[in-house]
Amino acid sequence: MMKELAHHGYHIGPGSLHRAPHKMKAEGLIRSHSKAAVGQVRPRDVATAKGRRTPRSSKRQLRGLADEVLGDETS
């Protein structure tokens, strides 16, 4: 599956998930703020307006990729 994703321009590796929030912040998709919770201050990421629009615009591309990779399993 990794090869198939790479064929479509998606490069996923061990550090992909860890780097994702940093990339999303740099692209203006999310912003961080702190929230107090039971005596602790915890960082929290929230989607920006641009970040909320992005999934809708990518939905068609993701569906096409899923159909190609999984075939009839997505129906």
PyMOL Python script that loads the backbone (N, CA, C, O; Angstrom):
from pymol import cmd

cmd.read_pdbstr("""\
ATOM      1  N   MET A   1       0.815  -1.179   0.000  1.00  0.00           N
ATOM      2  CA  MET A   1       0.000   0.000   0.000  1.00  0.00           C
ATOM      3  C   MET A   1       0.874   1.264   0.000  1.00  0.00           C
ATOM      4  O   MET A   1       0.509   2.267  -0.613  1.00  0.00           O
ATOM      5  N   MET A   2       2.021   1.215   0.684  1.00  0.00           N
ATOM      6  CA  MET A   2       2.930   2.365   0.728  1.00  0.00           C
ATOM      7  C   MET A   2       3.409   2.715  -0.685  1.00  0.00           C
ATOM      8  O   MET A   2       3.532   3.891  -1.026  1.00  0.00           O
ATOM      9  N   LYS A   3       3.677   1.699  -1.501  1.00  0.00           N
ATOM     10  CA  LYS A   3       4.123   1.948  -2.878  1.00  0.00           C
ATOM     11  C   LYS A   3       3.014   2.596  -3.694  1.00  0.00           C
ATOM     12  O   LYS A   3       3.269   3.506  -4.483  1.00  0.00           O
ATOM     13  N   GLU A   4       1.793   2.133  -3.506  1.00  0.00           N
ATOM     14  CA  GLU A   4       0.654   2.698  -4.224  1.00  0.00           C
ATOM     15  C   GLU A   4       0.459   4.165  -3.838  1.00  0.00           C
ATOM     16  O   GLU A   4       0.231   5.011  -4.703  1.00  0.00           O
ATOM     17  N   LEU A   5       0.547   4.458  -2.567  1.00  0.00           N
ATOM     18  CA  LEU A   5       0.406   5.836  -2.109  1.00  0.00           C
ATOM     19  C   LEU A   5       1.538   6.704  -2.659  1.00  0.00           C
ATOM     20  O   LEU A   5       1.304   7.846  -3.056  1.00  0.00           O
ATOM     21  N   ALA A   6       2.760   6.172  -2.686  1.00  0.00           N
ATOM     22  CA  ALA A   6       3.904   6.909  -3.230  1.00  0.00           C
ATOM     23  C   ALA A   6       3.689   7.202  -4.708  1.00  0.00           C
ATOM     24  O   ALA A   6       4.066   8.269  -5.194  1.00  0.00           O
ATOM     25  N   HIS A   7       3.087   6.262  -5.421  1.00  0.00           N
ATOM     26  CA  HIS A   7       2.791   6.446  -6.839  1.00  0.00           C
ATOM     27  C   HIS A   7       1.893   7.668  -7.063  1.00  0.00           C
ATOM     28  O   HIS A   7       1.973   8.315  -8.108  1.00  0.00           O
ATOM     29  N   HIS A   8       1.045   7.979  -6.087  1.00  0.00           N
ATOM     30  CA  HIS A   8       0.120   9.105  -6.174  1.00  0.00           C
ATOM     31  C   HIS A   8       0.665  10.366  -5.503  1.00  0.00           C
ATOM     32  O   HIS A   8      -0.051  11.356  -5.349  1.00  0.00           O
ATOM     33  N   GLY A   9       1.938  10.319  -5.105  1.00  0.00           N
ATOM     34  CA  GLY A   9       2.551  11.505  -4.518  1.00  0.00           C
ATOM     35  C   GLY A   9       2.440  11.612  -3.014  1.00  0.00           C
ATOM     36  O   GLY A   9       2.779  12.649  -2.445  1.00  0.00           O
ATOM     37  N   TYR A  10       1.972  10.562  -2.357  1.00  0.00           N
ATOM     38  CA  TYR A  10       1.860  10.564  -0.903  1.00  0.00           C
ATOM     39  C   TYR A  10       3.039   9.792  -0.333  1.00  0.00           C
ATOM     40  O   TYR A  10       3.175   8.592  -0.571  1.00  0.00           O
ATOM     41  N   HIS A  11       3.891  10.479   0.420  1.00  0.00           N
ATOM     42  CA  HIS A  11       5.068   9.833   0.998  1.00  0.00           C
ATOM     43  C   HIS A  11       4.877   9.739   2.503  1.00  0.00           C
ATOM     44  O   HIS A  11       4.967  10.739   3.216  1.00  0.00           O
ATOM     45  N   ILE A  12       4.615   8.537   2.973  1.00  0.00           N
ATOM     46  CA  ILE A  12       4.321   8.312   4.382  1.00  0.00           C
ATOM     47  C   ILE A  12       5.459   7.499   4.989  1.00  0.00           C
ATOM     48  O   ILE A  12       5.846   6.455   4.462  1.00  0.00           O
ATOM     49  N   GLY A  13       5.980   7.988   6.091  1.00  0.00           N
ATOM     50  CA  GLY A  13       7.051   7.297   6.785  1.00  0.00           C
ATOM     51  C   GLY A  13       6.811   7.329   8.280  1.00  0.00           C
ATOM     52  O   GLY A  13       5.790   7.837   8.744  1.00  0.00           O
ATOM     53  N   PRO A  14       7.769   6.775   9.043  1.00  0.00           N
ATOM     54  CA  PRO A  14       7.600   6.683  10.496  1.00  0.00           C
ATOM     55  C   PRO A  14       7.335   8.033  11.176  1.00  0.00           C
ATOM     56  O   PRO A  14       6.606   8.080  12.167  1.00  0.00           O
ATOM     57  N   GLY A  15       7.904   9.118  10.671  1.00  0.00           N
ATOM     58  CA  GLY A  15       7.725  10.416  11.308  1.00  0.00           C
ATOM     59  C   GLY A  15       6.607  11.251  10.732  1.00  0.00           C
ATOM     60  O   GLY A  15       6.428  12.398  11.141  1.00  0.00           O
ATOM     61  N   SER A  16       5.846  10.713   9.791  1.00  0.00           N
ATOM     62  CA  SER A  16       4.806  11.496   9.118  1.00  0.00           C
ATOM     63  C   SER A  16       3.770  12.056  10.084  1.00  0.00           C
ATOM     64  O   SER A  16       3.408  13.229   9.998  1.00  0.00           O
ATOM     65  N   LEU A  17       3.302  11.234  10.985  1.00  0.00           N
ATOM     66  CA  LEU A  17       2.260  11.668  11.909  1.00  0.00           C
ATOM     67  C   LEU A  17       2.784  12.747  12.851  1.00  0.00           C
ATOM     68  O   LEU A  17       2.069  13.700  13.161  1.00  0.00           O
ATOM     69  N   HIS A  18       4.006  12.605  13.302  1.00  0.00           N
ATOM     70  CA  HIS A  18       4.588  13.582  14.227  1.00  0.00           C
ATOM     71  C   HIS A  18       4.772  14.939  13.551  1.00  0.00           C
ATOM     72  O   HIS A  18       4.572  15.975  14.185  1.00  0.00           O
ATOM     73  N   ARG A  19       5.146  14.946  12.287  1.00  0.00           N
ATOM     74  CA  ARG A  19       5.389  16.200  11.563  1.00  0.00           C
ATOM     75  C   ARG A  19       4.111  16.858  11.068  1.00  0.00           C
ATOM     76  O   ARG A  19       4.118  18.051  10.767  1.00  0.00           O
ATOM     77  N   ALA A  20       3.031  16.123  10.976  1.00  0.00           N
ATOM     78  CA  ALA A  20       1.795  16.646  10.396  1.00  0.00           C
ATOM     79  C   ALA A  20       1.294  17.926  11.066  1.00  0.00           C
ATOM     80  O   ALA A  20       0.990  18.883  10.354  1.00  0.00           O
ATOM     81  N   PRO A  21       1.193  17.995  12.396  1.00  0.00           N
ATOM     82  CA  PRO A  21       0.695  19.235  13.006  1.00  0.00           C
ATOM     83  C   PRO A  21       1.580  20.449  12.709  1.00  0.00           C
ATOM     84  O   PRO A  21       1.067  21.552  12.517  1.00  0.00           O
ATOM     85  N   HIS A  22       2.887  20.261  12.669  1.00  0.00           N
ATOM     86  CA  HIS A  22       3.795  21.368  12.371  1.00  0.00           C
ATOM     87  C   HIS A  22       3.554  21.886  10.953  1.00  0.00           C
ATOM     88  O   HIS A  22       3.526  23.093  10.717  1.00  0.00           O
ATOM     89  N   LYS A  23       3.384  20.962  10.024  1.00  0.00           N
ATOM     90  CA  LYS A  23       3.126  21.345   8.638  1.00  0.00           C
ATOM     91  C   LYS A  23       1.774  22.045   8.518  1.00  0.00           C
ATOM     92  O   LYS A  23       1.648  23.033   7.794  1.00  0.00           O
ATOM     93  N   MET A  24       0.764  21.537   9.225  1.00  0.00           N
ATOM     94  CA  MET A  24      -0.564  22.126   9.177  1.00  0.00           C
ATOM     95  C   MET A  24      -0.560  23.549   9.746  1.00  0.00           C
ATOM     96  O   MET A  24      -1.257  24.425   9.234  1.00  0.00           O
ATOM     97  N   LYS A  25       0.224  23.778  10.803  1.00  0.00           N
ATOM     98  CA  LYS A  25       0.348  25.131  11.362  1.00  0.00           C
ATOM     99  C   LYS A  25       1.027  26.053  10.357  1.00  0.00           C
ATOM    100  O   LYS A  25       0.585  27.185  10.158  1.00  0.00           O
ATOM    101  N   ALA A  26       2.091  25.583   9.727  1.00  0.00           N
ATOM    102  CA  ALA A  26       2.816  26.392   8.744  1.00  0.00           C
ATOM    103  C   ALA A  26       1.923  26.758   7.554  1.00  0.00           C
ATOM    104  O   ALA A  26       2.083  27.828   6.967  1.00  0.00           O
ATOM    105  N   GLU A  27       0.988  25.882   7.199  1.00  0.00           N
ATOM    106  CA  GLU A  27       0.084  26.126   6.077  1.00  0.00           C
ATOM    107  C   GLU A  27      -1.161  26.907   6.486  1.00  0.00           C
ATOM    108  O   GLU A  27      -2.009  27.215   5.648  1.00  0.00           O
ATOM    109  N   GLY A  28      -1.270  27.227   7.777  1.00  0.00           N
ATOM    110  CA  GLY A  28      -2.421  28.001   8.251  1.00  0.00           C
ATOM    111  C   GLY A  28      -3.696  27.194   8.391  1.00  0.00           C
ATOM    112  O   GLY A  28      -4.788  27.763   8.388  1.00  0.00           O
ATOM    113  N   LEU A  29      -3.580  25.872   8.515  1.00  0.00           N
ATOM    114  CA  LEU A  29      -4.763  25.014   8.638  1.00  0.00           C
ATOM    115  C   LEU A  29      -5.225  24.878  10.085  1.00  0.00           C
ATOM    116  O   LEU A  29      -6.413  24.686  10.347  1.00  0.00           O
ATOM    117  N   ILE A  30      -4.285  24.978  11.024  1.00  0.00           N
ATOM    118  CA  ILE A  30      -4.617  24.911  12.447  1.00  0.00           C
ATOM    119  C   ILE A  30      -3.831  25.994  13.185  1.00  0.00           C
ATOM    120  O   ILE A  30      -2.830  26.505  12.682  1.00  0.00           O
ATOM    121  N   ARG A  31      -4.302  26.333  14.382  1.00  0.00           N
ATOM    122  CA  ARG A  31      -3.576  27.251  15.250  1.00  0.00           C
ATOM    123  C   ARG A  31      -3.596  26.658  16.652  1.00  0.00           C
ATOM    124  O   ARG A  31      -4.483  25.874  16.991  1.00  0.00           O
ATOM    125  N   SER A  32      -2.640  27.027  17.443  1.00  0.00           N
ATOM    126  CA  SER A  32      -2.529  26.493  18.801  1.00  0.00           C
ATOM    127  C   SER A  32      -2.931  27.535  19.825  1.00  0.00           C
ATOM    128  O   SER A  32      -2.741  28.735  19.628  1.00  0.00           O
ATOM    129  N   HIS A  33      -3.480  27.058  20.907  1.00  0.00           N
ATOM    130  CA  HIS A  33      -3.711  27.906  22.074  1.00  0.00           C
ATOM    131  C   HIS A  33      -3.676  26.995  23.292  1.00  0.00           C
ATOM    132  O   HIS A  33      -3.736  25.772  23.163  1.00  0.00           O
ATOM    133  N   SER A  34      -3.581  27.587  24.459  1.00  0.00           N
ATOM    134  CA  SER A  34      -3.518  26.800  25.694  1.00  0.00           C
ATOM    135  C   SER A  34      -4.883  26.802  26.368  1.00  0.00           C
ATOM    136  O   SER A  34      -5.631  27.778  26.306  1.00  0.00           O
ATOM    137  N   LYS A  35      -5.183  25.686  27.009  1.00  0.00           N
ATOM    138  CA  LYS A  35      -6.456  25.556  27.704  1.00  0.00           C
ATOM    139  C   LYS A  35      -6.184  25.008  29.099  1.00  0.00           C
ATOM    140  O   LYS A  35      -5.466  24.021  29.256  1.00  0.00           O
ATOM    141  N   ALA A  36      -6.760  25.650  30.109  1.00  0.00           N
ATOM    142  CA  ALA A  36      -6.603  25.180  31.483  1.00  0.00           C
ATOM    143  C   ALA A  36      -7.515  23.983  31.708  1.00  0.00           C
ATOM    144  O   ALA A  36      -8.698  24.010  31.370  1.00  0.00           O
ATOM    145  N   ALA A  37      -6.941  22.934  32.285  1.00  0.00           N
ATOM    146  CA  ALA A  37      -7.725  21.727  32.575  1.00  0.00           C
ATOM    147  C   ALA A  37      -7.236  21.126  33.885  1.00  0.00           C
ATOM    148  O   ALA A  37      -6.111  20.632  33.958  1.00  0.00           O
ATOM    149  N   VAL A  38      -8.056  21.164  34.903  1.00  0.00           N
ATOM    150  CA  VAL A  38      -7.785  20.579  36.208  1.00  0.00           C
ATOM    151  C   VAL A  38      -6.366  20.917  36.705  1.00  0.00           C
ATOM    152  O   VAL A  38      -5.557  20.024  36.959  1.00  0.00           O
ATOM    153  N   GLY A  39      -6.092  22.179  36.834  1.00  0.00           N
ATOM    154  CA  GLY A  39      -4.819  22.624  37.376  1.00  0.00           C
ATOM    155  C   GLY A  39      -3.638  22.560  36.425  1.00  0.00           C
ATOM    156  O   GLY A  39      -2.511  22.853  36.823  1.00  0.00           O
ATOM    157  N   GLN A  40      -3.872  22.185  35.187  1.00  0.00           N
ATOM    158  CA  GLN A  40      -2.793  22.108  34.202  1.00  0.00           C
ATOM    159  C   GLN A  40      -3.162  22.965  32.996  1.00  0.00           C
ATOM    160  O   GLN A  40      -4.337  23.174  32.695  1.00  0.00           O
ATOM    161  N   VAL A  41      -2.147  23.447  32.327  1.00  0.00           N
ATOM    162  CA  VAL A  41      -2.376  24.159  31.075  1.00  0.00           C
ATOM    163  C   VAL A  41      -1.940  23.227  29.957  1.00  0.00           C
ATOM    164  O   VAL A  41      -0.792  22.786  29.910  1.00  0.00           O
ATOM    165  N   ARG A  42      -2.855  22.938  29.075  1.00  0.00           N
ATOM    166  CA  ARG A  42      -2.567  21.997  27.996  1.00  0.00           C
ATOM    167  C   ARG A  42      -2.657  22.702  26.640  1.00  0.00           C
ATOM    168  O   ARG A  42      -3.572  23.491  26.402  1.00  0.00           O
ATOM    169  N   PRO A  43      -1.704  22.411  25.761  1.00  0.00           N
ATOM    170  CA  PRO A  43      -1.805  22.993  24.414  1.00  0.00           C
ATOM    171  C   PRO A  43      -2.939  22.326  23.645  1.00  0.00           C
ATOM    172  O   PRO A  43      -3.215  21.139  23.818  1.00  0.00           O
ATOM    173  N   ARG A  44      -3.578  23.100  22.807  1.00  0.00           N
ATOM    174  CA  ARG A  44      -4.694  22.565  22.019  1.00  0.00           C
ATOM    175  C   ARG A  44      -4.630  23.164  20.621  1.00  0.00           C
ATOM    176  O   ARG A  44      -4.412  24.365  20.463  1.00  0.00           O
ATOM    177  N   ASP A  45      -4.818  22.335  19.620  1.00  0.00           N
ATOM    178  CA  ASP A  45      -4.841  22.788  18.233  1.00  0.00           C
ATOM    179  C   ASP A  45      -6.290  22.881  17.769  1.00  0.00           C
ATOM    180  O   ASP A  45      -7.101  22.001  18.056  1.00  0.00           O
ATOM    181  N   VAL A  46      -6.607  23.956  17.051  1.00  0.00           N
ATOM    182  CA  VAL A  46      -7.952  24.168  16.534  1.00  0.00           C
ATOM    183  C   VAL A  46      -7.867  24.489  15.048  1.00  0.00           C
ATOM    184  O   VAL A  46      -6.945  25.175  14.607  1.00  0.00           O
ATOM    185  N   ALA A  47      -8.819  23.996  14.289  1.00  0.00           N
ATOM    186  CA  ALA A  47      -8.851  24.258  12.842  1.00  0.00           C
ATOM    187  C   ALA A  47      -9.183  25.724  12.581  1.00  0.00           C
ATOM    188  O   ALA A  47     -10.049  26.305  13.236  1.00  0.00           O
ATOM    189  N   THR A  48      -8.491  26.300  11.630  1.00  0.00           N
ATOM    190  CA  THR A  48      -8.797  27.655  11.170  1.00  0.00           C
ATOM    191  C   THR A  48      -9.896  27.545  10.108  1.00  0.00           C
ATOM    192  O   THR A  48     -10.287  26.440   9.732  1.00  0.00           O
ATOM    193  N   ALA A  49     -10.392  28.684   9.627  1.00  0.00           N
ATOM    194  CA  ALA A  49     -11.406  28.655   8.561  1.00  0.00           C
ATOM    195  C   ALA A  49     -10.847  27.933   7.337  1.00  0.00           C
ATOM    196  O   ALA A  49     -11.539  27.125   6.718  1.00  0.00           O
ATOM    197  N   LYS A  50      -9.596  28.228   6.991  1.00  0.00           N
ATOM    198  CA  LYS A  50      -8.952  27.550   5.859  1.00  0.00           C
ATOM    199  C   LYS A  50      -8.858  26.049   6.130  1.00  0.00           C
ATOM    200  O   LYS A  50      -9.070  25.241   5.226  1.00  0.00           O
ATOM    201  N   GLY A  51      -8.543  25.676   7.361  1.00  0.00           N
ATOM    202  CA  GLY A  51      -8.436  24.266   7.730  1.00  0.00           C
ATOM    203  C   GLY A  51      -9.759  23.532   7.661  1.00  0.00           C
ATOM    204  O   GLY A  51      -9.794  22.334   7.378  1.00  0.00           O
ATOM    205  N   ARG A  52     -10.855  24.246   7.918  1.00  0.00           N
ATOM    206  CA  ARG A  52     -12.180  23.603   7.816  1.00  0.00           C
ATOM    207  C   ARG A  52     -12.600  23.437   6.363  1.00  0.00           C
ATOM    208  O   ARG A  52     -13.334  22.503   6.041  1.00  0.00           O
ATOM    209  N   ARG A  53     -12.148  24.326   5.477  1.00  0.00           N
ATOM    210  CA  ARG A  53     -12.490  24.208   4.046  1.00  0.00           C
ATOM    211  C   ARG A  53     -11.686  23.109   3.356  1.00  0.00           C
ATOM    212  O   ARG A  53     -12.191  22.462   2.439  1.00  0.00           O
ATOM    213  N   THR A  54     -10.466  22.893   3.775  1.00  0.00           N
ATOM    214  CA  THR A  54      -9.554  21.969   3.099  1.00  0.00           C
ATOM    215  C   THR A  54     -10.104  20.549   2.975  1.00  0.00           C
ATOM    216  O   THR A  54     -10.039  19.989   1.880  1.00  0.00           O
ATOM    217  N   PRO A  55     -10.641  19.934   4.027  1.00  0.00           N
ATOM    218  CA  PRO A  55     -11.153  18.568   3.848  1.00  0.00           C
ATOM    219  C   PRO A  55     -12.255  18.475   2.795  1.00  0.00           C
ATOM    220  O   PRO A  55     -12.327  17.492   2.058  1.00  0.00           O
ATOM    221  N   ARG A  56     -13.107  19.487   2.723  1.00  0.00           N
ATOM    222  CA  ARG A  56     -14.178  19.453   1.735  1.00  0.00           C
ATOM    223  C   ARG A  56     -13.610  19.490   0.320  1.00  0.00           C
ATOM    224  O   ARG A  56     -14.105  18.809  -0.578  1.00  0.00           O
ATOM    225  N   SER A  57     -12.560  20.297   0.134  1.00  0.00           N
ATOM    226  CA  SER A  57     -12.003  20.408  -1.213  1.00  0.00           C
ATOM    227  C   SER A  57     -11.187  19.177  -1.596  1.00  0.00           C
ATOM    228  O   SER A  57     -10.970  18.926  -2.781  1.00  0.00           O
ATOM    229  N   SER A  58     -10.736  18.412  -0.612  1.00  0.00           N
ATOM    230  CA  SER A  58      -9.911  17.227  -0.883  1.00  0.00           C
ATOM    231  C   SER A  58     -10.723  15.937  -0.954  1.00  0.00           C
ATOM    232  O   SER A  58     -10.191  14.891  -1.324  1.00  0.00           O
ATOM    233  N   LYS A  59     -11.980  16.002  -0.609  1.00  0.00           N
ATOM    234  CA  LYS A  59     -12.809  14.803  -0.509  1.00  0.00           C
ATOM    235  C   LYS A  59     -12.838  14.004  -1.804  1.00  0.00           C
ATOM    236  O   LYS A  59     -12.711  12.780  -1.773  1.00  0.00           O
ATOM    237  N   ARG A  60     -13.001  14.663  -2.927  1.00  0.00           N
ATOM    238  CA  ARG A  60     -13.073  13.971  -4.215  1.00  0.00           C
ATOM    239  C   ARG A  60     -11.768  13.239  -4.515  1.00  0.00           C
ATOM    240  O   ARG A  60     -11.782  12.100  -4.979  1.00  0.00           O
ATOM    241  N   GLN A  61     -10.630  13.904  -4.246  1.00  0.00           N
ATOM    242  CA  GLN A  61      -9.332  13.280  -4.491  1.00  0.00           C
ATOM    243  C   GLN A  61      -9.139  12.053  -3.604  1.00  0.00           C
ATOM    244  O   GLN A  61      -8.653  11.021  -4.067  1.00  0.00           O
ATOM    245  N   LEU A  62      -9.514  12.162  -2.344  1.00  0.00           N
ATOM    246  CA  LEU A  62      -9.365  11.031  -1.420  1.00  0.00           C
ATOM    247  C   LEU A  62     -10.262   9.865  -1.819  1.00  0.00           C
ATOM    248  O   LEU A  62      -9.853   8.707  -1.739  1.00  0.00           O
ATOM    249  N   ARG A  63     -11.479  10.171  -2.247  1.00  0.00           N
ATOM    250  CA  ARG A  63     -12.392   9.110  -2.679  1.00  0.00           C
ATOM    251  C   ARG A  63     -11.828   8.382  -3.895  1.00  0.00           C
ATOM    252  O   ARG A  63     -11.906   7.157  -3.981  1.00  0.00           O
ATOM    253  N   GLY A  64     -11.257   9.140  -4.839  1.00  0.00           N
ATOM    254  CA  GLY A  64     -10.654   8.536  -6.024  1.00  0.00           C
ATOM    255  C   GLY A  64      -9.481   7.651  -5.671  1.00  0.00           C
ATOM    256  O   GLY A  64      -9.322   6.567  -6.234  1.00  0.00           O
ATOM    257  N   LEU A  65      -8.651   8.110  -4.736  1.00  0.00           N
ATOM    258  CA  LEU A  65      -7.510   7.308  -4.301  1.00  0.00           C
ATOM    259  C   LEU A  65      -7.986   6.032  -3.605  1.00  0.00           C
ATOM    260  O   LEU A  65      -7.467   4.946  -3.864  1.00  0.00           O
ATOM    261  N   ALA A  66      -8.979   6.169  -2.719  1.00  0.00           N
ATOM    262  CA  ALA A  66      -9.506   4.995  -2.013  1.00  0.00           C
ATOM    263  C   ALA A  66     -10.108   3.996  -2.996  1.00  0.00           C
ATOM    264  O   ALA A  66      -9.894   2.791  -2.862  1.00  0.00           O
ATOM    265  N   ASP A  67     -10.850   4.478  -3.971  1.00  0.00           N
ATOM    266  CA  ASP A  67     -11.444   3.581  -4.976  1.00  0.00           C
ATOM    267  C   ASP A  67     -10.364   2.833  -5.750  1.00  0.00           C
ATOM    268  O   ASP A  67     -10.508   1.647  -6.044  1.00  0.00           O
ATOM    269  N   GLU A  68      -9.284   3.537  -6.076  1.00  0.00           N
ATOM    270  CA  GLU A  68      -8.217   2.898  -6.835  1.00  0.00           C
ATOM    271  C   GLU A  68      -7.455   1.877  -5.999  1.00  0.00           C
ATOM    272  O   GLU A  68      -7.115   0.799  -6.487  1.00  0.00           O
ATOM    273  N   VAL A  69      -7.188   2.215  -4.745  1.00  0.00           N
ATOM    274  CA  VAL A  69      -6.416   1.320  -3.877  1.00  0.00           C
ATOM    275  C   VAL A  69      -7.259   0.146  -3.405  1.00  0.00           C
ATOM    276  O   VAL A  69      -6.796  -0.994  -3.415  1.00  0.00           O
ATOM    277  N   LEU A  70      -8.508   0.417  -2.987  1.00  0.00           N
ATOM    278  CA  LEU A  70      -9.339  -0.618  -2.391  1.00  0.00           C
ATOM    279  C   LEU A  70     -10.328  -1.259  -3.361  1.00  0.00           C
ATOM    280  O   LEU A  70     -10.900  -2.305  -3.057  1.00  0.00           O
ATOM    281  N   GLY A  71     -10.530  -0.654  -4.501  1.00  0.00           N
ATOM    282  CA  GLY A  71     -11.456  -1.213  -5.489  1.00  0.00           C
ATOM    283  C   GLY A  71     -12.891  -1.196  -4.981  1.00  0.00           C
ATOM    284  O   GLY A  71     -13.365  -0.166  -4.502  1.00  0.00           O
ATOM    285  N   ASP A  72     -13.574  -2.303  -5.077  1.00  0.00           N
ATOM    286  CA  ASP A  72     -14.984  -2.401  -4.700  1.00  0.00           C
ATOM    287  C   ASP A  72     -15.227  -2.365  -3.197  1.00  0.00           C
ATOM    288  O   ASP A  72     -16.372  -2.251  -2.761  1.00  0.00           O
ATOM    289  N   GLU A  73     -14.170  -2.460  -2.404  1.00  0.00           N
ATOM    290  CA  GLU A  73     -14.339  -2.480  -0.943  1.00  0.00           C
ATOM    291  C   GLU A  73     -14.912  -1.165  -0.409  1.00  0.00           C
ATOM    292  O   GLU A  73     -15.474  -1.159   0.687  1.00  0.00           O
ATOM    293  N   THR A  74     -14.792  -0.044  -1.143  1.00  0.00           N
ATOM    294  CA  THR A  74     -15.264   1.254  -0.651  1.00  0.00           C
ATOM    295  C   THR A  74     -16.734   1.467  -0.898  1.00  0.00           C
ATOM    296  O   THR A  74     -17.294   2.430  -0.376  1.00  0.00           O
ATOM    297  N   SER A  75     -17.380   0.633  -1.654  1.00  0.00           N
ATOM    298  CA  SER A  75     -18.814   0.817  -1.967  1.00  0.00           C
ATOM    299  C   SER A  75     -19.684   0.241  -0.873  1.00  0.00           C
ATOM    300  O   SER A  75     -20.910   0.303  -0.963  1.00  0.00           O
TER     301      SER A  75
END
""", "prot")
cmd.dss("prot")
cmd.show_as("cartoon", "prot")
cmd.util.cbc("prot")
cmd.orient("prot")
